[in-house]
Amino acid sequence: MRKQSTKILALVICCVTLSGLFSESAPAKAVTPDFVELAKKLKPTVVNISTAKTIKPQRRFQRPFGTPFGNDPFQDFFDRFFDESQQHPYKQKSLGSGFIISDEGYIITNNHVVSGADEIKVKLSDGREFKGEIKGSDEKLDLALVKISAKDHLPVATLGDSDTIEVGEWVMAIGNPFGLAQTVTAGIVSAQGRVIGSGPYDDFIQTDASINPGNSGGPLFNAHGEVIGINTAIIAGGQGIGFAIPVNMAKNIITQLKETGKVTRGWIGVSIQPITPELAQSFDLEGEKGALVAEIVKDSPAEKAGIKTGDIILEFNGKMIHEMNELPRLVAATPVGKKVTVKILREGKSEDVPVTVERLKDGEAGGQPGIGQDRLGMTVRALNKDLAARMGIKEQSGVVVTEIKAGGSAEQAGISIGDIIREINGARIDSIGDYEKAVTAHKKGGVIRLLLRRGESSLFVAFKVE
């Protein structure tokens, strides 16, 4: 019995020793946040935003036939009947979220939450309601700054550092999904740097924290209770896939909106495209880093500096360009008038080129990617000699379709890879800037018309934009 007890004791000691050995060598696990305490602390900083805008419907009825007698004697009847029954202006209401960033009453939300609103109502977690006023908005980044006037103290959210987040870390979203006020959801950072085709500065944080319609404009918090993103987009029909604007991208925008009500961005005037494995091989590159210059805007800072089509931009103002989409964001964030060094690769040799950044004007492609994917469900690029040769296209300028999203509007309309876009709603399309301006100006839910060049023929296509 004594010998058996000794063996058992030895086994226990051995197990404890081995357990201690493995626990020392294993990496420490991240501690799960106390979501209960975080929710209590952070919910007061989040607001519900309800808006209303007046919609004046266009005439819905058009007689499918004319009359051989000139003036139609029944036209007045149809005008009166349909004007009275269908043409009354009505209020369109919507819901969204936001969060307070200062005791002065400044609130951050998405531009699409408040754009065009005649009335903005902001409701706090304690039940107080205020009239909101738009102090500035930025359509390209989908941000808006709203202000309320409150006599009493306001709870303020702390802005964190979105550059330090890592995939897999805990996050928490608070918002107003489907009008369900002060809803808290939690998850992790699923990915970073997502490009979803919503604009030229896409750099979204992807999360699996539940985000639904009404969450737009609300905060995405880290485990320390700091805002690291602004919840903005979801994928229709997707589950566990939401996207937030990194808060670091918003910080400079917030300052400009507060001071001037608008945003000024840098511009150098190049259209760019990504480095594919085939392009990397053709340029004798190791890897696929950088941005390939596909087009130079006439009289632009890039042209004045001597940058040419075919140059590969490796660095901008001391920062490496790992992928094409990083360049537009860096250029846009650069102060106007600043002289920066652009490192390019030309014919196998690298050189530094000084470029003075100018102001991005309305309608110009912010920077100017020669590639764009948008709500039409296709990817387009600026056509040049090399791209035309690879695609077997005779023409060497304009905007060409290079990818079609499966099941998207473009595919359903019959648009094909290799189609050259000549016009959108009657406006001539010669560059990516023309294309982006035309698509951005088109209202969601309306019908858009494209004139395409396909081989030796031209054709029109029209479809509804979702």
Rosetta blueprint (number, residue, H / E / L):
1 M L
2 R H
3 K H
4 Q H
5 S H
6 T H
7 K H
8 I H
9 L H
10 A H
11 L H
12 V H
13 I H
14 C H
15 C H
16 V H
17 T H
18 L H
19 S H
20 G H
21 L H
22 F H
23 S H
24 E H
25 S H
26 A L
27 P L
28 A L
29 K L
30 A L
31 V L
32 T L
33 P L
34 D L
35 F H
36 V H
37 E H
38 L H
39 A H
40 K H
41 K H
42 L H
43 K H
44 P H
45 T H
46 V E
47 V E
48 N E
49 I E
50 S E
51 T E
52 A E
53 K E
54 T E
55 I E
56 K L
57 P L
58 Q L
59 R L
60 R L
61 F L
62 Q L
63 R L
64 P L
65 F L
66 G L
67 T L
68 P L
69 F L
70 G L
71 N L
72 D L
73 P L
74 F L
75 Q H
76 D H
77 F H
78 F H
79 D H
80 R H
81 F H
82 F H
83 D H
84 E H
85 S H
86 Q H
87 Q L
88 H L
89 P L
90 Y E
91 K E
92 Q E
93 K E
94 S E
95 L E
96 G E
97 S E
98 G E
99 F E
100 I E
101 I L
102 S L
103 D L
104 E L
105 G L
106 Y E
107 I E
108 I E
109 T E
110 N L
111 N H
112 H H
113 V H
114 V H
115 S L
116 G L
117 A L
118 D L
119 E E
120 I E
121 K E
122 V E
123 K E
124 L L
125 S L
126 D L
127 G L
128 R L
129 E E
130 F E
131 K E
132 G L
133 E E
134 I E
135 K E
136 G E
137 S E
138 D E
139 E L
140 K L
141 L L
142 D L
143 L E
144 A E
145 L E
146 V E
147 K E
148 I L
149 S L
150 A L
151 K L
152 D L
153 H L
154 L L
155 P L
156 V L
157 A L
158 T E
159 L E
160 G L
161 D L
162 S H
163 D H
164 T H
165 I L
166 E L
167 V L
168 G L
169 E L
170 W E
171 V E
172 M E
173 A E
174 I E
175 G E
176 N L
177 P H
178 F H
179 G H
180 L L
181 A L
182 Q L
183 T E
184 V E
185 T E
186 A E
187 G E
188 I E
189 V E
190 S E
191 A E
192 Q E
193 G E
194 R E
195 V L
196 I L
197 G L
198 S L
199 G L
200 P L
201 Y L
202 D L
203 D L
204 F E
205 I E
206 Q E
207 T E
208 D L
209 A L
210 S L
211 I L
212 N L
213 P L
214 G L
215 N L
216 S L
217 G L
218 G L
219 P E
220 L E
221 F E
222 N E
223 A L
224 H L
225 G L
226 E E
227 V E
228 I E
229 G E
230 I E
231 N E
232 T E
233 A E
234 I E
235 I L
236 A L
237 G L
238 G L
239 Q L
240 G L
241 I L
242 G E
243 F E
244 A E
245 I E
246 P E
247 V H
248 N H
249 M H
250 A H
251 K H
252 N H
253 I H
254 I H
255 T H
256 Q H
257 L H
258 K H
259 E H
260 T L
261 G L
262 K L
263 V L
264 T L
265 R L
266 G E
267 W E
268 I L
269 G L
270 V E
271 S E
272 I E
273 Q E
274 P E
275 I L
276 T L
277 P H
278 E H
279 L H
280 A H
281 Q H
282 S H
283 F L
284 D L
285 L L
286 E L
287 G L
288 E L
289 K L
290 G L
291 A E
292 L E
293 V E
294 A E
295 E E
296 I E
297 V L
298 K L
299 D L
300 S L
301 P H
302 A H
303 E H
304 K H
305 A H
306 G L
307 I L
308 K L
309 T L
310 G L
311 D L
312 I E
313 I E
314 L E
315 E E
316 F E
317 N L
318 G L
319 K E
320 M E
321 I L
322 H L
323 E L
324 M L
325 N L
326 E H
327 L H
328 P H
329 R H
330 L H
331 V H
332 A H
333 A L
334 T L
335 P L
336 V L
337 G L
338 K L
339 K E
340 V E
341 T E
342 V E
343 K E
344 I E
345 L E
346 R E
347 E L
348 G L
349 K E
350 S E
351 E E
352 D E
353 V E
354 P E
355 V E
356 T E
357 V L
358 E E
359 R E
360 L L
361 K L
362 D L
363 G L
364 E L
365 A L
366 G L
367 G L
368 Q L
369 P E
370 G L
371 I E
372 G E
373 Q E
374 D L
375 R L
376 L L
377 G L
378 M E
379 T E
380 V E
381 R E
382 A E
383 L L
384 N L
385 K H
386 D H
387 L H
388 A H
389 A H
390 R H
391 M H
392 G L
393 I L
394 K L
395 E L
396 Q L
397 S L
398 G L
399 V E
400 V E
401 V E
402 T E
403 E E
404 I E
405 K L
406 A L
407 G L
408 G L
409 S H
410 A H
411 E H
412 Q H
413 A H
414 G L
415 I L
416 S L
417 I L
418 G L
419 D L
420 I E
421 I E
422 R E
423 E E
424 I E
425 N L
426 G L
427 A E
428 R E
429 I L
430 D L
431 S L
432 I H
433 G H
434 D H
435 Y H
436 E H
437 K H
438 A H
439 V H
440 T H
441 A H
442 H L
443 K L
444 K L
445 G L
446 G L
447 V E
448 I E
449 R E
450 L E
451 L E
452 L E
453 R E
454 R E
455 G L
456 E L
457 S E
458 S E
459 L E
460 F E
461 V E
462 A E
463 F E
464 K E
465 V L
466 E L
